[in-house]
Amino acid sequence: MMGTMDLQLILGEFSAVDALELVAQMIHIKIKFHEERVGQDSSEEDIKYRESKIKQLQKQLCQLRTAVGPEMDRLKLDATIRITAP
């Protein structure tokens, strides 16, 4: 039986450019995941859900790009995935 497991994906300080690139790549992977599932035998409800998630991810990436201004030299990132059994 599985308890809780944490996977530390990213932890550290990066140049603002590198931090933005890392986060953008992770978001693009998640968008691609949803896009691939839309093409599979999905119900209309599932497709709408995935399209909503894609739009939300795109919006968050846009907000991040706007928030990271030219005055920001370095950023700290902490990305952990917590895995638990339902």
Contacts in CASP RR format, 6 or more apart in sequence:
PFRMAT RR
TARGET T0000
AUTHOR 0000-0000-0000
METHOD contacts of the structure
MODEL  1
MMGTMDLQLILGEFSAVDALELVAQMIHIKIKFHEERVGQDSSEEDIKYR
ESKIKQLQKQLCQLRTAVGPEMDRLKLDATIRITAP
1 85 0 8 1.000
2 83 0 8 1.000
2 84 0 8 1.000
2 85 0 8 1.000
3 84 0 8 1.000
3 85 0 8 1.000
4 82 0 8 1.000
4 83 0 8 1.000
4 84 0 8 1.000
5 82 0 8 1.000
5 83 0 8 1.000
5 84 0 8 1.000
6 80 0 8 1.000
6 81 0 8 1.000
6 82 0 8 1.000
6 83 0 8 1.000
7 80 0 8 1.000
7 81 0 8 1.000
7 83 0 8 1.000
8 79 0 8 1.000
8 80 0 8 1.000
9 26 0 8 1.000
9 79 0 8 1.000
9 80 0 8 1.000
9 81 0 8 1.000
10 22 0 8 1.000
10 77 0 8 1.000
10 78 0 8 1.000
10 79 0 8 1.000
11 77 0 8 1.000
11 78 0 8 1.000
11 79 0 8 1.000
11 80 0 8 1.000
12 76 0 8 1.000
12 77 0 8 1.000
12 78 0 8 1.000
13 74 0 8 1.000
13 75 0 8 1.000
13 76 0 8 1.000
13 77 0 8 1.000
14 22 0 8 1.000
14 74 0 8 1.000
14 75 0 8 1.000
14 76 0 8 1.000
14 77 0 8 1.000
15 73 0 8 1.000
15 74 0 8 1.000
15 75 0 8 1.000
16 68 0 8 1.000
16 69 0 8 1.000
16 72 0 8 1.000
16 73 0 8 1.000
16 74 0 8 1.000
16 75 0 8 1.000
19 68 0 8 1.000
19 74 0 8 1.000
19 75 0 8 1.000
19 77 0 8 1.000
20 64 0 8 1.000
20 65 0 8 1.000
20 68 0 8 1.000
20 75 0 8 1.000
22 77 0 8 1.000
23 61 0 8 1.000
23 64 0 8 1.000
23 77 0 8 1.000
24 61 0 8 1.000
24 64 0 8 1.000
24 65 0 8 1.000
26 79 0 8 1.000
27 57 0 8 1.000
27 58 0 8 1.000
27 60 0 8 1.000
27 61 0 8 1.000
30 53 0 8 1.000
30 57 0 8 1.000
31 54 0 8 1.000
31 57 0 8 1.000
31 58 0 8 1.000
34 50 0 8 1.000
34 51 0 8 1.000
34 53 0 8 1.000
34 54 0 8 1.000
34 57 0 8 1.000
35 50 0 8 1.000
35 54 0 8 1.000
37 46 0 8 1.000
37 50 0 8 1.000
38 47 0 8 1.000
38 50 0 8 1.000
38 51 0 8 1.000
42 50 0 8 1.000
68 75 0 8 1.000
END
